[in-house]
């Protein structure tokens, strides 16, 4: 429940308020590929991220981090409504490659090789206006493929 409102994910899909989007980003040498779910300032909505799917091809055991940041990354990526042909949402999937940005929420280790990780939270991650959620991989040149799933609720 949020503000006394029960969140029924399938009803949000029927109301055209459920979205999916992602990107694959490799960082150049001495840099890191980052994928972000961004909620623009004054969007009028909060984003409720209920699932993140992440795949990496890192050749060594490395750290993956989930961070939040108050600036959008520069690359525009794809996102869409889960209600096919539904209206566009306010949430944007962005990408970038640079040194680490944002504030660390948590870090997990992954073994070498291609591996899929599903971050299916028991409680969703809330992204207020003017903030973004970033998934990074701490291995330069490795590909960070990330898919976010979220709903949008008016503020």
N, C-alpha and C positions, 0 to 999 in steps of 0.2 A: 504494500500500500504506500502511496505517496500522497501526502496532504489529504489523507482520508479517502483517496481514490485507489481502488483495487486495480492492479495492472493485469489485464488479460491479453497476452500477446497475440492470440489469434484474432481477437476483436480489433486490435490496433491494425492488423493486416487488412481486415475488412474495411476499416476507416481510412485506408491508405496512409498510415502513419508508421509502417514498419519498413526498414531499409537494410540493404546489404551492399557492401563495397569493399574494395581491396586494391592492393598493388604489390608488385614485386620490385624490390630495389636493392641493388648492390652498391656498396660504397667503394670508392677508389682506394688505393693504398693509403694507409694512415687516416682513414675516414670510415664512417659507419653508415650502412643503409638503414633508413628509418621510415616507418609508415605510420601515419597519424589519422585519427578520427577527430576532426575539428568542428567546434561549435562556434560560429561567428558571434562577435559582440552584437548585442541588440537583436538577436535572431527571434526572440519571443518564445523560444522553446528550450527545454533541457533535453539532452540526449541520454537515453538509458541503454548502455551497452551491455547486452546479456550474453554475448558469445564472441570469442576471438579464436580464429583458426590460424596457426602459424606453421610455416614450413621453412626449413633452412637447409643449405647444402654445405655448411661449414666443414672443413676438413680436419678440424681439431676440436676438442672439448672446449666449449666457450660459454660465456654468460649471455643470456638474453635478458633484457630489462623492459619493464613497463614503467613509463614515466608520464608526468603531466607537464604541460607547458602553456604559457600565456601568449604564444605567438604561433601563427600558422607556418608550417613548412611550405616551401616554394612550389613544389611540383603538384599539378592538378591531376588527379587520378579518377577512376570510375566508381560510381555508386548508382544504385537504382532502387526503386520502390518494389517491395515484395508483392504488391498487388500489381500484376502485369499491366503496363500502360498507365499506371497511376501517376499522380503528380510528383514532381521532384520535391525532395525534402530540403531542410536547411543544413543538415550535417554534410560535411565534405570530407572525402578521403584525400589526403595530401601525402607527399613523399619528399624526401631530401637525403642528402649525404653530406655529412660534416662531422665535426667533433660532437660529442654528446651534448645535448641540450635538455633542459627541463629538470624537474625534481624527481628523484627516484622514488617509486612506490614499492616495487619489489624486483628481485632478480632470481632467475633460476638457471641451472646449468643443464646443458644438453650434450650428449656424446657426439662424436664426429659422425658425418654421413647425413644423408637426406632423411629427415624425420619430421613427421607431422605431430603437432601438439595442439590439443584443443583446450583452451582456457574457458571452461564452461562454469561460470561462477555460481555459487549458491545464492549470492546476492549480486545484483547488477552493479556496474560502475556508473555513477552519475556524472555527467559532464555538463557543468553549467555554461552559460554564455561566456564567450571570451576565453575558453580553455580548450585544450586538445589532449587526447590520450595518444601516446606514442609507444610503439613497440620497436625495440632496436635489437640488433645482434652485435655483440662486441667482437667482431672478427672482420677485418677489412677484406674486401673483395668477395665475401660470402653473400649469397642472395637471401634477402629477407622477404619472404612472401607472406603477406598477412591479409586476412579477411575479417572485417568487423561486421557484426549484426547488431542493430539497434532500433529502438523506437523513439519517437519524438512526442513530447508532452508539452502543451502550452504552459508558460510560466504563470 
